Amino acid sequence: MLKGVLLETLTAVITAPVIMLTQTLAIVDILRGRQSGWLPQRREVEGLDFAEVTRFYGPHLALGAGLMAAIATGIDGTIWSL
C-alpha cells in the first residue's frame, strides 16, 4: 500500500503543472470569448496529426523547454518552480 501511495504522489507531482497550465489556458480562452468546451471525438481517424498535437500543446512544450533550459543554465530556484 505504501508503494501505491508513493507512486500516486509522484504521479500527481509530475502531472500537476501540466494540468494547471491546461486549466489556466481554458480560463484565458473563456475570458477572451473563445470556445473552450469539449469537442466531440473524431472516430473516423486513426491517431493524431503531429501538427494538431503541436498546436494544442505548444504552450506546454514551450514552458517545459524554457524550464529545462533555465535548469540547465543553473538559474537559481528554477528546479523548485516545477
Secondary structure, 3 states (H helix, E strand, C coil): CHHHHHHHHHHHHHHHHHHHHHHHHHHHHHHCCCCCCCCCCCCCCCCCCHHHHHHHCHHHHHHHHHHHHHHHHCCCCHHHHC
